[in-house]
C-alpha cells in the first residue's frame, strides 16, 4: 500500500514537472521534410514480406502529411507546399501496387492547385498511369486521367479520348460513352462540367470521392452565382462608382453568400469573388474554352 | 506414438505455463485499438488496413513464438540437465525430436486458431460499422479466402519452428535464434538468388548462389496476404503445391535434427 502511494506521488510529481517544462519551454515544431528511403523496391525488400502493411503505414503518413500542411496553410501564412506528397504516394503504390485508393485520392491531392493540393496535374497523371500499368483494365483510373485533363489542364480533346478509352472497358458505366461525346462536342462549358461531376457523385463508391464531387458541383454553382452578382455589381459601379476592396454584396435576403454560407466579396477592380475563408476557395479556372467536334 | 504424444502435450503445457498465450491479449488489443484508430488516421480503406494488420500480426506473433520457444526446445533440456532423465526413459531420440516439434506446432495451432477467431470478430464489427461503403471493397470483410493466407502462414511458421528445432540440436540458444531469423529473412528473399548469376561476373559465385537458392527454404510463396486482401484468386493447386513443399522441407529438417541429436554425446 505504501509502495502504491509512493509510486503515485512520484508519478504525479514527474507529470507536474513535465507540465511546467512544457509551459516554460514549448516544443519547437521542426518541419521534417525528410524521406530516409526513397527507393520503393529497396523498401519492399527491407519489409521482408510485410510490404502491404508498410504500404498502409506510408499511406497513413501521406494522409497525415497532407493534413498537417493543409491545416498549417490555414493557420500560418508561411506554410510550405507539399514536396513529399508524390514520393510518399509513389512509395505506397510501389509497396502495394494494387492500393486503389492511393492512386485515386492521391491523384486528386496532386492535381488540385495549392493550397488545396500540390498543383501538379502531371504527377497526378503519372501516378494514375502507374496504376494502369498494374491493372490495365481499370476504367476508374482511365476516367480519373480524363478528369485531370478536363478539369485542371483544360485539354478537352485528350479528356474525351481518355473517357472514350474508359467507356470501352468491360463493365464500365454506360454514362462514360455519353461523357466522352459531350466532352468532345462541348468540352469546357459548365453544363458538361456539371454533368461530369454529377456522374462522379452518383457513382462514387466512397464518401470521400462523393464529397469531392459535391465540392466541385458547389464551385460550379458559385461560378453561376458570381456571374449573376457581377451584373448587379457592374450596375452599382456605373451608378455609384467602384466600392472599397473587400466590400460585401447586399441582396434582398441580406448579404450574398456562396453555397457554403461564406459572403462573396468585391475587390478593388469591381470583380466579384469568393471569400478567402470559403472552403470552395480557390475556384478552378473558369471553363470557357470550346473545342471543335472531331470530324 | 504414445511417447511422442506425451512429449508434445508437455511442451504445450510448458508453453502455457511460460505465459506464451498472453500474446493473444496483445493481439486482441492491437486489432481492437487499430479498428478504432484507423478510421481517424486514414481516408477510407479501413477494412483493407485491418486485414493487412491482422494477417501481418498473426505472422509476426507466430514467428516470435516459433523462434523463441523453438530454440529452447532441446538446448534448455541440455542446460537444465533434464535431458538425462528424459533419455533414461524407454523412448527413442527421434521420439524426443518429433514430440517436441509436435508440441510447439500444437501451441502455434491453438494460438493461431484463437487469433483467427479474434481477427474475424473484429472484421465482422468493421463490416457492420462500414456496411454503407462495402461496395468499394475489393473483397468482403468476412472473406473466407483469408483462411488461405492464414493456412499458408501456419505452414510457414511450422517450417520456422523446424528450423529453430534443427539449430537447437547442436547450437546455443542465442546462435540458434540468429540462424533461424537469418534463414527466415533469406527464405523470404530467396527469389532474388535465382537470377544472381546474371548480375555477377564470377561463374563460381553464380553457381554457389544457385545452389544456395535450392537449399534455402522458399518462404515467399507462403505470403499470399496481399492477393487475398485485394480479392485476387489463390488457386487450390498453388496452395496444395506450397503446402506439400512445406511438409517435405519440414520432414527434411526433422530427419536432420534427429540424426544430429542421435549422435550427440551428453556425458
Interface residues (C-beta under 8 A of the other chain):
Chain A: X45 X48 X49 X50 X51 X52 X53 X55 X56 X59 X60 X63 X64 X96 X98 X99 X100 X101 X105 X205 X206 X207 X208
Chain B: X41 X42 X43 X44 X45 X48 X49 X52 X53 X56 X59 X60 X133 X135 X136 X138 X184 X185 X188 X189 X192 X219 X220 X223 X225 X226 X229 X230 X232
